[in-house]
Amino acid sequence: MGNMNTLYFVLCVVFVADLSIFSTAQVCSIDCHTRVGQVSDTDINSVSEIECEEGELMTGCSSYSQMSSERSGDHMKPIGDGKRSCVAMNGRNGTGTRAYARCCKWPGMECEYFQGNRSSSPDDGGSIAFCPDKINCLDTYATGCSVRSPWKGLTGTKPIMPDRCIGYNELVNKGLWVTTACCSAPNLICKTKSGKSGSVAGDEAIIWCDDGWIITGCSVRNPNRPTHGAYIDDNDNCVAVSGADDKPVWAVAVCCKDTF
């Protein structure tokens, strides 16, 4: 359904049978993959975890549970030397979840990762993670958002361009945390696109980036209802899946390009 981030000077698309490489967008010397973890066990707080390959930077991390909205979310975990792994956590009574890391080789790109405050109650402003204005004197963008809570009930997270991620707290009594990937590169510019699902549990919202733009992150947002999560599929679409009847979900993609 999407356009595979096509037609920006030179396009090469590679499909690999290895499950850990789910989708690929390659534009000139910019090369982005979605790397996918194994499905977690069904015990509470069982995890699915996946890392980027050598030379890649993690620009986004999300999670998806095919059979249940009982998940505890996802986060970008430090693993040393500035690297991160994408961790998805199963929730109580969950049926297993899977981690989806967006991993890019992008000339001159540097990324840092910031965790927001712990939210305090369902009626507060949630958790917000801010990016610095610049990294190495270059403008910085929030290329991907993650949100987690050991107490589940997650309704989603949303990137706000150019510099923050918000994790919403309508259903979590004890708190949640949002994490943002903050990335800079020469001539980098990023924007968001969103799409809306139907209102039946299991309905999908699907959005993709315009020609010449590459998807770096994918989030789900559904006020006052849990969700099955979000992921970047093998056509470089951002897919978000509803977890309950009566309310649609929104898929929110971060789309970036080199403007040189």
N, C-alpha and C positions, 0 to 999 in steps of 0.2 A: 504494500500500500504506500509505503514511503518512497522517497526518491534516492535512497542510498547515498545521500550527501554528494550528489553527482556534479560533474561538469565544472570543475574549477581547475583549469589548465589541463591537468592530466589526471585520469581516474583509473585506479587499479582496484579490483574487487577480488578478494581471495576467500574461499570457503574451506575450512579445515575440519576434518572429521572429529578431531579431538573435542570432547565436550567442553573442555575448559576454554575454548575459543568459540564464542557463540555468534558474533557478528564482527564485520570488519569494514572500516571505511578508510581508504587511503587516497589522499589528495596531495599530489606533488610529493614533498618529503614529509608531509604530515600523515601519521599512521595511527589510527585509533581502533581498538578492539574492545568488545565486551567479553570479559572472562568470567566464567560461571563456576560456582562451587557445587559440591555434591549436596543433595538434599539432606538436611539435618535429621537426627533421630526425633522421635515424638515426645521425649521427656521434656519437662519444663526447663527452659534455658539451654537446651541442646543447641549447638551452633553449626552453621555452614560458613566456611571461611575460604577466601581466595585472595591470592596476591597477584600483583602485576609482574610481568617478566622484566628481566634485566634491561635497563635503559628506558623503561616506560614509567610514566607518572600517573598516579591515580587521580582522575579528575571528577569522579563520582562513584557513589556506592549506594545500592538499593537492595531491596529484598522482595521476594514474592513467594506466597504459599498457595499452591494450586487448589487445595481442598478446604482451606479454613482461613478465617480472618483472625484467628487466635495466634498472633505473632507478637514478639516483643521488639521488633524493629531492627535497625541496622546501624552500624557506625564504622568509622575509619580508624582502626586500631594501630597505634605506633608499634613498629617491629624493629626499630633501630635504624641509624644512618638516615633519618628523615623519611624512611619508607613507611607505607601503611599497608595493612591488609583490610579487606572488606569483610565484615562479620555480620551475619544475619542470625537472629536469635528466635528460637521457637518459644511460643507462649504456653501457659497452662491450657491443657486440653487441645493444643495444636496438633496438626497432622504432619508437621515438618515444614521447613522453609528453606529457601535457597538464596545464596548471596550472588549479586551481580556487580562486578567491578568494571568501571570504564577506565581503560588504560591507554595512554597516548604517548607516542613519540612525536614531539612538536618542537621544531628548532627554537632554541633560546628560552623554552618554557621552564619556569620554576614554580613549584606549588608549596604552600604551607597550609596547615590544617588547624582549625580553631573550633573549640567546643563552647557552646553557649551556656548560659546560666541554667541551673535546675529550676524548672517551673514549680509553682507552689500549690496551685489549686485550679480546679476546672474553669473558674471564671477569670483567671488572670490572663496576661498577654502571652503565655507560653514561654518558650525558650528561644532566644535570638543569638546567633553567632555572627560576628562582624569580621570582615576582611580588613586588613590594612589598606590604606589608600594606594600604596605602591609597594612592589617588591623589586629590588635592584633598579629603582628609579623608573620602573614601568608600571602603567596602570594595571590594577588588579581586579579580577572578576570572580564572583562566586560561581564556579563551574559545576558544582554538584552539592546536594544537600542530603544528609542522613538524619534520622531521628530514632531514638530508642527509649524504652522504658521497661524496667523489670516487671511493671504492673500492667503491661499491655494497654489495650483500649486506644490504640493510636489512630488518629484521624488524618495524619499526614503532615507533610512539610512542604514549604514553598520557597524557591529562590526569589529574592527581590534584587533586581539589577540596580547598581552593579556590584554590591558589596555585602550582602547579608543573606542568611537563611533563617526562616522562622519555622519552629515546630509548634504545632497547635495542640492545645491541652483541654479540649472539651470533655474528654471521657476519662482522664487519668487523675485520680485523686492524690496520688503520692508523688507525682512529678515525672518529668521527662527531660531529655537533653537532646539538643540538635548539634550537629557537626557540619561544618562547611569546608569544602576544598577551595582554596583561594589561589588562583593561578595568574601568572603574568607571562607575557612573551612579546617580542617586538611586533608591532602592528596588530596586536590581538584586539578583537572586539567581540562581545558576547551579548546575546539577547535571549528572551524566553518566548516560547510559543505554548499555547494550551489548547486542549480539546476536551469535550464533555461526553460522558457515556450516557446510556439509557439509565433507567431507574430500577432495574431488576438486579438482584444479587447475581454476580458473575458477569454482568455486562462490562464491556471494555471501552475505555477511552483511549484513542490512538492518535498520536500526533507525530509529525516528522519535521525535520529542518528543511528550509528552502535550499534550492540548488546553490552550491558554493559554500554552504555552511555545514559544519560537522557537529553532531550531537556529542556533548560531553557529560551530561547528567540527565536523570529522569526521576521525577517525583510524582506522588499521588496526593490529592487533597480531597477530602470529603467531610464537610462540617457535620459534626454530631453523629457520625456513623463510622464503624470500623471498616477496614479495607483488606483486600488480599495482598496489596502491595503494588509495586511497579517495577518494570524492567525494560531494558533495551533489547528488542528482538533481533532476529537475523536479517531483517531488512532495515535496520537502524531506525525503527520506529520506537517511540516512547509509549509503552503500554501500561495503563493503570486499570486495576480490576476492582469492581464494587464488591463489598462484603455484606451488604444488607439491602433489603428491598426499600423502595419508596424514595431513595435519595441517589442522585447521580454522583459520580466521581469526576474529578478533573485530572488529566495527565498534563504535567508541566515539563517541557523539555528545555534544557539550556543548549543553545546553538551558538557556536563560535566560528570565527574565521580569521585568516590572516589577510589584512586589507592592503598589503603591499601590491 
